[in-house]
Amino acid sequence: MQFLVIENNRSALDLLILALRTSFTGSTIAPKPGNTTDKWSSADALLAKEAVDEAGQIIFCDLALDSDDPADARAGLERVRNLFAIKPNATWIAYTSFTEIVELDEARGLFHGILNKQDLSRYRTPAEQAAFVARIVQSSSAQRTGEKRAVYFVEDSLGMRTFFAVFPDPVLDELIAAECSQWKEINICALSAGYSGSSLLAIRGKKEGVPRHIVVKIAPRRDLIERESRVLNSDGQFFGETEEFSQKCARAQEPKSLPKHFGYYSLQGAIAGPTLAALYADEPGSMAAIDGRDSGLRTLIDIELVQYARGWKDTVNEAKRRSHRMGLSAVDKHRAKKTCHDLPEMAEVISDQGGWAADWPKPSELFSRIDRMVDRWEVLLSSVSPLCWVLQHGDLNPNNVIVDDAGQITFIDLARLDHWPVGYDLCRLIIQFRIRLTDRNRGTDWIQNNLGRWRKESLFALDGTADPAVTLCTPATVCEQRLYSWMKQQSDAQGLIQGARLCAVFDLIRIISYSDLSPYKRLWAALELWNLAELLGWQDNLLV
């Protein structure tokens, strides 16, 4: 390849030349380091002397040679148009901080790619900078030559639909080109609903006949995914605090920028294997598959319980910790209160048709109590005895656990890694199993009222008597019984159990608003909220 850099700032020039030398050994690069171009007339001469008129010639061009401001960059478009006319068959890449200028209609026909100076400067090492520049060059060259992109299949799901509501269609082309350019039989699925603004994607395929699998977190802004790439590093927030637990956490790599200002992504380590959700949702097919699935769940529970044994109390910062980790945001409250307005009518219809048990609270009373629970959440949160805290995943749902062939597990998506009340991870996993697996087969939970059947196994009653072999949701029951058994053996057993119930209430308040759940499942969650409020002794606090 031949490279030409038209740039007036020496540090920016030398940085790019170093990255090109690192990634494209043996290529021709002009000008030499330190030889900046600070006039458009000089750019004309440099182009005529050093560049050839073919796609293999890569030309990086700053837009603001006269001065580094947006007005000069906008005026520079006309200058670039004149240069482009001299070498129209080359590959042109805008090397600029003013990416919004390049995205204007009149600029799109000039450039085949954008190298954002600010994005380049965020990479810490020369190797990272070189890899970033190489991706931009490859993507721009493919755009220039019309190279056929890799073929991939996208599995339809709520998560993928949310993804495409945030990102334009070509973003997957750019992601595949950057990380999976030589793969075949590529399949992409979403591992999250994408409600947080970022999406977690699993990409599977084959490279030279060998199965490949990566997990990618992608977001429109860098700050949405940057924290989790550092929290467990030597300079991170929780370094040295986790031991066995941290060894099972996939380290997220430093965020990388997608071309054309599409956003940022982070690889979640080299992970092979299906998610725990996939293993329990699909027919296992063989005893080996069942053993591997169940072994993975047992391993997960063991890791969590070992971590829980390290829990500690913080009497000085207890109120602050509760508010930080278990406070309801304005959005949480708005969604919950809207649900309290929308769902009672459906519950009344079910009641009129005989589908509402006589010993359940009346629908109007049920949702009035939940509405008051949301209004008085701060008071209720402070009413529970001091909690025991420990570092946990924070979003432990079955899609965030990868299980390999040996039944070993890896936690992915560490966005909510933080100190939580002991038991929070398993409480969340239990609820997610129940709402995602129970009656999921053929979507029967959307069309059949199974509230009575579901309510025979009250959530977090924690009596430990259910038989996992005949329960509605075996993995949830296994988790619940192991958690209950462990808590009963601790000196502060009742405090730990109440803490677990509080964790369940915190999650259920948000779950009743999940738009991807059947209304029946949301009503089940509401009824469980009522029951847990009774177990927590909140009745008097929820009176009108």
C-alpha positions as CSV (number, residue, x, y, z in Angstrom):
1,M,0.0,0.0,0.0
2,Q,1.0,3.6,-0.5
3,F,0.0,6.2,2.1
4,L,-0.1,10.0,1.9
5,V,-0.9,12.2,4.9
6,I,-1.9,15.8,4.4
7,E,-1.8,17.3,7.9
8,N,-0.7,20.6,9.5
9,N,-0.2,19.5,13.0
10,R,3.1,17.7,13.7
11,S,2.0,15.6,16.6
12,A,-1.1,14.4,14.7
13,L,1.1,13.7,11.6
14,D,3.7,11.7,13.5
15,L,1.1,9.8,15.5
16,L,-0.6,8.6,12.3
17,I,2.7,7.8,10.5
18,L,3.8,5.6,13.5
19,A,0.5,3.7,13.5
20,L,0.7,3.1,9.7
21,R,4.3,1.9,10.0
22,T,3.3,-0.5,12.7
23,S,0.3,-2.0,10.9
24,F,1.5,-1.9,7.3
25,T,5.2,-2.9,7.3
26,G,6.9,-2.2,4.0
27,S,4.4,0.3,2.8
28,T,5.3,3.6,1.3
29,I,4.4,6.5,3.6
30,A,4.8,10.2,2.7
31,P,5.8,12.7,3.8
32,K,8.4,11.9,6.4
33,P,7.7,12.5,10.1
34,G,7.8,16.2,11.0
35,N,7.1,17.4,7.4
36,T,3.6,19.0,7.9
37,T,1.5,20.5,5.2
38,D,0.1,23.9,6.4
39,K,-1.1,25.3,3.1
40,W,-3.5,24.0,0.5
41,S,-1.1,25.0,-2.3
42,S,1.5,22.8,-0.6
43,A,-1.1,20.0,-0.5
44,D,-1.5,20.3,-4.3
45,A,2.3,19.9,-4.8
46,L,2.6,17.0,-2.3
47,L,-0.3,15.2,-4.0
48,A,1.2,15.7,-7.5
49,K,4.6,14.5,-6.4
50,E,3.9,11.6,-4.0
51,A,0.5,10.1,-4.9
52,V,-0.7,7.7,-7.6
53,D,-4.2,7.6,-9.0
54,E,-5.4,4.1,-7.9
55,A,-7.4,2.6,-5.1
56,G,-4.3,1.2,-3.4
57,Q,-3.2,4.8,-2.7
58,I,-4.6,5.8,0.7
59,I,-4.8,9.5,1.2
60,F,-5.4,10.9,4.7
61,C,-6.5,14.6,4.5
62,D,-7.0,17.1,7.3
63,L,-9.9,19.5,6.6
64,A,-8.5,22.5,8.4
65,L,-5.0,23.2,7.2
66,D,-5.2,27.0,7.7
67,S,-6.5,26.9,11.3
68,D,-8.0,24.3,13.6
69,D,-11.6,25.4,13.8
70,P,-15.0,24.2,12.4
71,A,-15.4,27.1,10.0
72,D,-12.0,26.4,8.4
73,A,-12.9,22.7,8.2
74,R,-16.2,23.5,6.4
75,A,-14.3,25.8,4.0
76,G,-11.7,23.0,3.5
77,L,-14.3,20.8,1.8
78,E,-14.0,22.8,-1.4
79,R,-10.3,22.6,-1.2
80,V,-10.5,18.8,-0.8
81,R,-12.9,18.7,-3.8
82,N,-10.1,20.2,-5.9
83,L,-7.6,17.7,-4.6
84,F,-10.0,14.8,-5.2
85,A,-10.2,15.8,-8.8
86,I,-6.5,15.3,-9.2
87,K,-6.5,11.7,-7.8
88,P,-10.2,10.6,-8.1
89,N,-9.3,6.8,-8.1
90,A,-7.4,6.9,-4.7
91,T,-9.0,6.0,-1.4
92,W,-9.6,9.2,0.6
93,I,-9.9,9.2,4.4
94,A,-10.8,12.4,6.4
95,Y,-8.3,12.8,9.2
96,T,-10.2,15.2,11.4
97,S,-11.8,16.1,14.7
98,F,-14.8,17.7,12.9
99,T,-16.5,14.5,11.9
100,E,-19.9,16.2,11.6
101,I,-18.5,18.2,8.7
102,V,-17.6,15.0,6.8
103,E,-21.1,13.6,7.3
104,L,-22.7,16.4,5.4
105,D,-24.2,15.4,2.1
106,E,-21.6,17.4,0.0
107,A,-18.8,15.5,1.8
108,R,-20.0,12.0,1.5
109,G,-19.0,11.6,-2.2
110,L,-15.5,12.7,-1.4
111,F,-14.4,10.4,1.4
112,H,-14.5,6.7,1.8
113,G,-13.8,6.7,5.5
114,I,-13.2,8.9,8.6
115,L,-10.3,8.7,11.1
116,N,-11.4,10.7,14.1
117,K,-8.4,12.3,15.8
118,Q,-10.1,12.3,19.1
119,D,-10.9,8.6,18.9
120,L,-7.3,7.8,17.9
121,S,-5.9,9.8,20.9
122,R,-8.0,7.9,23.4
123,Y,-6.0,4.7,22.7
124,R,-3.2,4.4,25.2
125,T,-0.5,2.3,23.5
126,P,1.0,2.4,20.0
127,A,-0.3,-1.1,19.3
128,E,-3.9,-0.1,20.1
129,Q,-3.5,3.0,17.9
130,A,-2.1,1.0,15.1
131,A,-4.9,-1.6,15.3
132,F,-7.5,1.2,15.2
133,V,-6.0,2.9,12.2
134,A,-5.7,-0.5,10.4
135,R,-9.4,-1.1,10.9
136,I,-10.2,2.3,9.4
137,V,-8.0,1.7,6.4
138,Q,-9.5,-1.8,5.8
139,S,-13.1,-0.5,6.0
140,S,-12.3,2.5,3.8
141,S,-10.6,0.4,1.2
142,A,-13.6,-2.0,1.1
143,Q,-15.9,1.0,0.7
144,R,-13.7,2.3,-2.2
145,T,-13.4,-0.9,-4.1
146,G,-17.0,-2.1,-3.5
147,E,-15.6,-5.2,-1.9
148,K,-18.3,-7.7,-1.0
149,R,-19.0,-7.8,2.7
150,A,-19.2,-11.0,4.8
151,V,-22.6,-12.7,4.7
152,Y,-24.2,-13.1,8.1
153,F,-27.5,-14.2,9.6
154,V,-29.2,-12.2,12.3
155,E,-31.6,-14.0,14.7
156,D,-34.7,-11.9,15.3
157,S,-35.5,-11.0,18.9
158,L,-36.5,-8.1,21.0
159,G,-32.8,-7.4,21.7
160,M,-32.0,-7.2,18.0
161,R,-35.0,-5.0,17.3
162,T,-33.8,-2.7,20.1
163,F,-30.3,-2.7,18.6
164,F,-31.6,-1.7,15.1
165,A,-33.7,1.1,16.7
166,V,-30.4,2.6,18.1
167,F,-27.9,1.7,15.4
168,P,-28.1,2.0,11.6
169,D,-28.1,-1.2,9.5
170,P,-24.4,-0.8,8.3
171,V,-23.0,-0.9,11.8
172,L,-23.0,-4.8,11.7
173,D,-21.1,-4.6,8.4
174,E,-18.5,-2.5,10.0
175,L,-18.3,-4.7,13.1
176,I,-18.0,-7.9,11.1
177,A,-15.3,-6.3,8.9
178,A,-13.3,-5.2,11.9
179,E,-13.5,-8.5,14.0
180,C,-14.7,-11.4,11.8
181,S,-13.5,-10.5,8.2
182,Q,-12.4,-14.1,7.4
183,W,-15.3,-15.9,9.0
184,K,-17.9,-18.0,7.3
185,E,-21.4,-19.1,8.4
186,I,-21.7,-16.0,10.7
187,N,-24.7,-15.9,13.1
188,I,-25.5,-12.9,15.2
189,C,-27.9,-12.9,18.2
190,A,-28.6,-10.5,21.0
191,L,-27.9,-11.5,24.6
192,S,-29.7,-8.5,26.1
193,A,-32.8,-6.5,25.5
194,G,-30.7,-3.3,25.1
195,Y,-32.8,-1.2,27.5
196,S,-29.7,0.3,29.0
197,G,-28.7,2.0,25.7
198,S,-26.0,-0.6,25.0
199,S,-26.4,-4.1,23.4
200,L,-24.7,-7.4,24.0
201,L,-24.2,-9.5,20.9
202,A,-23.0,-13.0,20.5
203,I,-21.3,-13.6,17.1
204,R,-20.6,-17.2,16.0
205,G,-19.0,-18.5,12.9
206,K,-16.1,-20.5,11.4
207,K,-12.7,-19.5,10.4
208,E,-10.8,-22.0,8.3
209,G,-13.3,-24.6,9.4
210,V,-12.7,-24.0,13.1
211,P,-15.7,-22.7,15.2
212,R,-15.3,-19.2,16.5
213,H,-17.3,-17.3,19.0
214,I,-17.1,-13.8,20.4
215,V,-19.3,-11.6,22.7
216,V,-19.4,-7.9,21.9
217,K,-20.8,-5.0,23.9
218,I,-21.8,-2.1,21.6
219,A,-23.0,1.4,22.5
220,P,-23.5,4.7,20.9
221,R,-21.2,6.4,23.4
222,R,-17.9,5.3,24.8
223,D,-18.8,6.1,28.4
224,L,-21.6,3.5,28.4
225,I,-19.1,0.6,28.2
226,E,-15.8,2.1,29.3
227,R,-16.1,1.4,33.1
228,E,-16.5,-2.3,32.8
229,S,-13.3,-2.7,30.9
230,R,-11.3,-1.4,33.9
231,V,-13.1,-2.4,37.1
232,L,-11.2,-5.6,37.7
233,N,-7.8,-4.4,36.3
234,S,-4.9,-3.6,38.6
235,D,-5.9,0.1,38.5
236,G,-9.6,-0.8,38.7
237,Q,-12.2,-0.1,41.4
238,F,-12.4,-3.7,42.7
239,F,-9.0,-5.1,42.0
240,G,-8.0,-7.7,44.6
241,E,-11.4,-8.0,46.2
242,T,-12.9,-10.9,44.4
243,E,-10.4,-13.9,44.1
244,E,-12.4,-16.9,42.7
245,F,-15.3,-14.8,41.6
246,S,-13.1,-12.5,39.5
247,Q,-11.5,-15.4,37.8
248,K,-14.8,-16.3,36.3
249,C,-15.5,-12.8,35.0
250,A,-14.7,-12.2,31.3
251,R,-12.4,-9.1,31.1
252,A,-13.9,-6.6,28.7
253,Q,-11.3,-5.1,26.4
254,E,-10.8,-1.4,26.0
255,P,-13.6,0.1,23.8
256,K,-12.9,0.5,20.1
257,S,-14.4,3.0,17.8
258,L,-16.6,1.9,14.9
259,P,-16.0,3.8,11.6
260,K,-18.3,6.5,10.4
261,H,-19.1,7.6,13.9
262,F,-21.4,4.6,14.4
263,G,-20.4,4.1,18.0
264,Y,-18.1,2.0,20.2
265,Y,-17.7,-1.7,21.0
266,S,-15.8,-3.8,23.5
267,L,-14.9,-7.5,23.1
268,Q,-15.8,-9.5,26.2
269,G,-12.8,-11.8,26.1
270,A,-12.3,-15.0,24.1
271,I,-15.4,-17.0,25.2
272,A,-16.6,-20.3,23.8
273,G,-19.9,-22.0,24.6
274,P,-23.6,-21.4,24.8
275,T,-25.3,-19.2,27.4
276,L,-27.1,-20.7,30.4
277,A,-30.3,-19.4,29.0
278,A,-29.8,-21.3,25.7
279,L,-29.0,-24.5,27.6
280,Y,-32.1,-24.4,29.6
281,A,-34.4,-23.1,26.9
282,D,-33.4,-25.7,24.3
283,E,-34.1,-29.5,24.5
284,P,-30.8,-30.9,25.9
285,G,-30.8,-33.9,23.5
286,S,-28.6,-36.2,25.6
287,M,-27.6,-37.0,29.1
288,A,-24.2,-35.4,28.5
289,A,-25.9,-32.2,27.6
290,I,-28.1,-32.3,30.7
291,D,-25.1,-33.1,32.9
292,G,-23.1,-30.2,31.4
293,R,-26.0,-27.8,31.8
294,D,-26.7,-28.7,35.4
295,S,-23.0,-28.9,36.3
296,G,-22.7,-25.3,35.0
297,L,-25.5,-24.2,37.3
298,R,-24.0,-25.9,40.3
299,T,-20.7,-24.3,39.6
300,L,-22.3,-20.9,39.4
301,I,-24.1,-21.3,42.7
302,D,-20.9,-22.5,44.4
303,I,-19.0,-19.5,43.2
304,E,-21.7,-17.1,44.4
305,L,-21.9,-18.7,47.8
306,V,-18.2,-18.6,48.4
307,Q,-18.3,-14.9,47.5
308,Y,-21.3,-14.4,49.9
309,A,-19.2,-15.7,52.7
310,R,-17.0,-12.7,52.3
311,G,-19.9,-10.3,53.0
312,W,-19.5,-7.4,55.4
313,K,-21.6,-4.7,57.0
314,D,-21.0,-1.0,56.6
315,T,-22.8,0.8,59.4
316,V,-21.2,4.1,58.5
317,N,-22.2,4.2,54.8
318,E,-25.2,1.8,55.0
319,A,-27.9,4.4,54.0
320,K,-25.7,5.7,51.2
321,R,-25.1,2.2,49.8
322,R,-28.8,1.4,49.9
323,S,-29.7,4.5,48.0
324,H,-26.9,4.1,45.5
325,R,-27.5,0.5,44.6
326,M,-31.2,-0.1,45.4
327,G,-32.8,3.3,44.9
328,L,-35.5,3.6,42.2
329,S,-34.7,6.1,39.5
330,A,-37.3,8.5,38.2
331,V,-37.7,6.3,35.1
332,D,-38.2,3.2,37.2
333,K,-40.9,4.9,39.2
334,H,-42.6,6.3,36.1
335,R,-42.8,2.9,34.4
336,A,-44.0,1.1,37.6
337,K,-46.7,3.7,38.2
338,K,-47.8,3.5,34.6
339,T,-48.1,-0.3,35.0
340,C,-50.2,0.3,38.1
341,H,-52.5,2.3,35.9
342,D,-52.6,0.0,32.9
343,L,-52.7,-3.6,34.3
344,P,-55.6,-3.5,36.8
345,E,-58.2,-3.5,34.0
346,M,-56.9,-6.8,32.6
347,A,-56.8,-8.2,36.1
348,E,-60.4,-7.2,36.6
349,V,-61.4,-9.0,33.4
350,I,-59.6,-12.1,34.5
351,S,-61.3,-11.9,37.9
352,D,-64.7,-11.5,36.2
353,Q,-64.1,-14.7,34.2
354,G,-63.1,-16.7,37.3
355,G,-59.4,-16.7,36.7
356,W,-58.5,-14.7,39.9
357,A,-58.3,-16.8,43.1
358,A,-60.6,-15.7,46.0
359,D,-57.7,-15.5,48.5
360,W,-55.7,-13.1,46.2
361,P,-56.0,-9.3,46.8
362,K,-58.5,-7.6,44.6
363,P,-56.8,-6.1,41.5
364,S,-57.5,-2.5,42.6
365,E,-56.1,-3.2,46.1
366,L,-53.1,-5.0,44.6
367,F,-52.0,-2.1,42.4
368,S,-52.9,0.6,44.9
369,R,-50.4,-1.1,47.3
370,I,-47.7,-1.3,44.6
371,D,-48.3,2.3,43.7
372,R,-47.8,3.3,47.4
373,M,-44.8,1.0,47.6
374,V,-43.2,3.0,44.7
375,D,-44.1,6.3,46.3
376,R,-42.7,5.3,49.7
377,W,-39.7,3.3,48.5
378,E,-37.1,5.4,50.2
379,V,-38.8,4.9,53.6
380,L,-39.4,1.2,53.0
381,L,-35.8,0.7,51.9
382,S,-34.6,2.2,55.2
383,S,-36.9,0.0,57.3
384,V,-35.0,-3.2,56.7
385,S,-32.2,-4.2,59.2
386,P,-28.6,-3.4,58.1
387,L,-27.6,-5.4,55.1
388,C,-24.6,-7.5,54.4
389,W,-22.7,-6.4,51.3
390,V,-20.3,-8.0,48.9
391,L,-19.1,-7.6,45.4
392,Q,-21.4,-9.2,42.8
393,H,-22.2,-9.3,39.1
394,G,-25.3,-7.2,39.5
395,D,-27.2,-8.4,36.4
396,L,-27.0,-12.2,36.8
397,N,-29.5,-13.4,34.3
398,P,-29.0,-16.6,32.3
399,N,-27.9,-14.7,29.2
400,N,-24.9,-13.3,31.1
401,V,-23.4,-16.7,31.9
402,I,-21.4,-18.7,29.3
403,V,-21.0,-22.5,29.9
404,D,-18.2,-24.4,28.2
405,D,-18.2,-28.1,27.3
406,A,-16.7,-29.0,30.7
407,G,-19.5,-27.2,32.6
408,Q,-17.2,-24.3,33.6
409,I,-18.8,-20.9,33.6
410,T,-17.8,-17.4,32.6
411,F,-19.7,-14.2,33.7
412,I,-20.0,-11.6,30.9
413,D,-21.4,-8.0,30.8
414,L,-20.0,-6.4,34.0
415,A,-21.8,-3.1,33.6
416,R,-23.4,-3.4,37.0
417,L,-20.5,-5.1,38.9
418,D,-20.6,-3.5,42.3
419,H,-21.3,-4.1,46.0
420,W,-24.8,-5.5,46.4
421,P,-26.7,-7.1,49.4
422,V,-25.6,-10.7,49.9
423,G,-27.8,-12.9,47.8
424,Y,-28.7,-10.3,45.2
425,D,-27.1,-12.2,42.2
426,L,-28.9,-15.5,43.0
427,C,-32.2,-13.7,43.7
428,R,-32.1,-12.0,40.3
429,L,-31.1,-15.3,38.6
430,I,-34.0,-17.1,40.3
431,I,-36.6,-14.5,39.2
432,Q,-35.2,-14.4,35.6
433,F,-35.4,-18.2,35.4
434,R,-39.0,-18.1,36.4
435,I,-40.1,-15.3,34.1
436,R,-38.1,-16.4,31.1
437,L,-38.4,-20.2,31.2
438,T,-41.7,-21.1,32.9
439,D,-44.4,-21.8,30.2
440,R,-42.1,-20.3,27.6
441,N,-42.6,-23.3,25.3
442,R,-44.6,-22.2,22.2
443,G,-45.4,-18.9,23.9
444,T,-48.1,-20.4,26.0
445,D,-47.5,-17.8,28.8
446,W,-48.8,-15.1,26.4
447,I,-52.1,-16.8,25.6
448,Q,-53.0,-18.9,28.7
449,N,-53.8,-17.8,32.2
450,N,-51.5,-19.9,34.4
451,L,-51.5,-17.5,37.3
452,G,-53.0,-20.1,39.7
453,R,-50.5,-22.7,38.7
454,W,-47.5,-20.3,39.0
455,R,-48.6,-19.1,42.4
456,K,-48.5,-22.5,44.0
457,E,-44.7,-22.0,44.3
458,S,-44.5,-18.7,46.1
459,L,-41.3,-16.8,45.3
460,F,-38.8,-16.5,48.2
461,A,-41.0,-18.0,50.8
462,L,-37.7,-19.9,51.4
463,D,-39.1,-22.9,53.2
464,G,-36.8,-25.3,51.3
465,T,-39.4,-28.0,50.9
466,A,-40.1,-28.0,47.1
467,D,-38.9,-30.9,45.1
468,P,-36.7,-29.7,42.2
469,A,-37.8,-32.7,40.1
470,V,-41.4,-31.6,40.0
471,T,-41.3,-27.9,40.3
472,L,-42.4,-25.5,37.5
473,C,-38.8,-24.2,37.1
474,T,-36.1,-26.7,38.2
475,P,-33.1,-24.3,37.9
476,A,-34.9,-21.6,39.9
477,T,-35.8,-24.1,42.7
478,V,-32.3,-25.5,42.8
479,C,-30.9,-21.9,43.2
480,E,-33.5,-21.0,45.8
481,Q,-32.9,-24.1,48.0
482,R,-29.1,-23.8,47.9
483,L,-29.4,-20.1,48.8
484,Y,-31.9,-20.8,51.6
485,S,-29.8,-23.7,53.0
486,W,-26.7,-21.5,53.1
487,M,-28.4,-18.5,54.7
488,K,-30.0,-20.8,57.4
489,Q,-26.5,-21.8,58.5
490,Q,-25.3,-18.3,59.0
491,S,-25.3,-16.5,62.4
492,D,-27.5,-13.6,60.9
493,A,-29.8,-16.0,59.0
494,Q,-33.0,-13.9,59.4
495,G,-31.3,-10.7,58.4
496,L,-29.8,-12.4,55.3
497,I,-33.3,-13.8,54.4
498,Q,-34.9,-10.4,54.7
499,G,-32.2,-8.9,52.6
500,A,-32.8,-11.5,49.9
501,R,-36.5,-10.6,50.0
502,L,-35.7,-6.9,49.7
503,C,-33.6,-7.7,46.6
504,A,-36.5,-9.6,45.1
505,V,-38.9,-6.7,45.7
506,F,-36.4,-4.2,44.1
507,D,-36.2,-6.3,40.9
508,L,-39.9,-7.1,40.7
509,I,-40.9,-3.4,40.9
510,R,-39.1,-3.0,37.6
511,I,-40.1,-6.4,36.1
512,I,-43.8,-5.6,36.3
513,S,-43.1,-3.0,33.5
514,Y,-41.1,-5.3,31.2
515,S,-42.7,-4.8,27.8
516,D,-41.3,-8.1,26.5
517,L,-43.1,-10.2,29.2
518,S,-46.6,-11.5,28.8
519,P,-49.2,-9.6,30.9
520,Y,-49.8,-12.8,32.8
521,K,-46.2,-12.9,33.9
522,R,-46.3,-9.2,34.9
523,L,-49.4,-9.9,37.0
524,W,-47.6,-12.9,38.6
525,A,-44.8,-10.5,39.5
526,A,-47.3,-8.0,41.0
527,L,-48.8,-10.8,43.1
528,E,-45.4,-11.9,44.3
529,L,-44.7,-8.2,45.3
530,W,-47.8,-8.3,47.5
531,N,-46.6,-11.5,49.2
532,L,-43.1,-10.3,49.8
533,A,-44.3,-7.0,51.3
534,E,-46.2,-9.2,53.8
535,L,-43.1,-11.2,54.6
536,L,-41.1,-8.0,55.0
537,G,-43.8,-6.6,57.4
538,W,-44.6,-3.6,55.3
539,Q,-48.4,-3.8,55.6
540,D,-48.7,-0.8,58.0
541,N,-46.4,1.3,55.9
542,L,-48.6,0.7,52.8
543,L,-51.9,1.6,54.3
544,V,-53.8,4.5,52.6
